[in-house]
């Protein structure tokens, strides 16, 4: 099928490209998305909504950000993604430019996305109680060395 | 909206498999217990709203930040 998007113009999307979010993504109506990257920024995976063409989110594998980031959702929270015998689930975090800190990013570490590449199901899981932030600044501010006392 | 009066220990059943129980009432706060199947996501409303807001704001920024143009993919996919 052909998809007209404001960000990328016309995209050719096949059934096999689709990632299905059975619970949707909070804030949006659609449940079908595609994930792809462009040469202009190979580290970024765009999550483009098929049902709402104006919705396109920048995501990244958190490993690319060099953070000590270990999202650990409960098994029950991952259950909607189906069986994952090989531990092949992929993680992405949503990011946007930090409007108050030029050149930096805000990364949603609180609610990462998980994908099962085998059945192409996806889910966004809020890590309640984890201490991770919805709008974490990246690169992080250097922490002050402890003052001598 | 349906409103039901309940006392401590009393329950409300929603559909076949969701049960709310009033665990404790203290001053202006009530503690609820929730039994639901694992596929039903239970969240404080303000957290859900925060997720919606964060996703919508992110969808409005579709220009790639300079800091990421430089970043080369390190992991093969």
HADDOCK unambig.tbl for C-alpha pairs under 7 A between the chains (distance, minus, plus):
assign (segid A and resid 26 and name CA) (segid B and resid 51 and name CA) 6.05 0.50 0.50
assign (segid A and resid 26 and name CA) (segid B and resid 52 and name CA) 4.62 0.50 0.50
assign (segid A and resid 26 and name CA) (segid B and resid 55 and name CA) 7.00 0.50 0.50
assign (segid A and resid 27 and name CA) (segid B and resid 52 and name CA) 3.87 0.50 0.50
assign (segid A and resid 27 and name CA) (segid B and resid 53 and name CA) 6.59 0.50 0.50
assign (segid A and resid 27 and name CA) (segid B and resid 55 and name CA) 6.22 0.50 0.50
assign (segid A and resid 27 and name CA) (segid B and resid 56 and name CA) 6.05 0.50 0.50
assign (segid A and resid 40 and name CA) (segid B and resid 69 and name CA) 6.63 0.50 0.50
assign (segid A and resid 41 and name CA) (segid B and resid 68 and name CA) 6.60 0.50 0.50
assign (segid A and resid 41 and name CA) (segid B and resid 69 and name CA) 4.85 0.50 0.50
assign (segid A and resid 42 and name CA) (segid B and resid 72 and name CA) 6.33 0.50 0.50
assign (segid A and resid 42 and name CA) (segid B and resid 73 and name CA) 5.89 0.50 0.50
assign (segid A and resid 43 and name CA) (segid B and resid 71 and name CA) 6.30 0.50 0.50
assign (segid A and resid 43 and name CA) (segid B and resid 72 and name CA) 5.89 0.50 0.50
assign (segid A and resid 43 and name CA) (segid B and resid 73 and name CA) 4.72 0.50 0.50
assign (segid A and resid 55 and name CA) (segid B and resid 59 and name CA) 5.67 0.50 0.50
assign (segid A and resid 56 and name CA) (segid B and resid 59 and name CA) 5.55 0.50 0.50
assign (segid A and resid 57 and name CA) (segid B and resid 58 and name CA) 6.25 0.50 0.50
assign (segid A and resid 57 and name CA) (segid B and resid 59 and name CA) 5.08 0.50 0.50
assign (segid A and resid 64 and name CA) (segid B and resid 74 and name CA) 6.87 0.50 0.50
assign (segid A and resid 76 and name CA) (segid B and resid 38 and name CA) 5.59 0.50 0.50
assign (segid A and resid 80 and name CA) (segid B and resid 39 and name CA) 6.57 0.50 0.50
assign (segid A and resid 95 and name CA) (segid B and resid 58 and name CA) 6.52 0.50 0.50
assign (segid A and resid 96 and name CA) (segid B and resid 58 and name CA) 5.31 0.50 0.50
assign (segid A and resid 96 and name CA) (segid B and resid 61 and name CA) 6.04 0.50 0.50
assign (segid A and resid 97 and name CA) (segid B and resid 61 and name CA) 6.97 0.50 0.50
assign (segid A and resid 97 and name CA) (segid B and resid 65 and name CA) 5.81 0.50 0.50
assign (segid A and resid 103 and name CA) (segid B and resid 65 and name CA) 6.64 0.50 0.50
assign (segid A and resid 103 and name CA) (segid B and resid 66 and name CA) 6.22 0.50 0.50
assign (segid A and resid 103 and name CA) (segid B and resid 67 and name CA) 6.04 0.50 0.50
assign (segid A and resid 104 and name CA) (segid B and resid 67 and name CA) 6.67 0.50 0.50
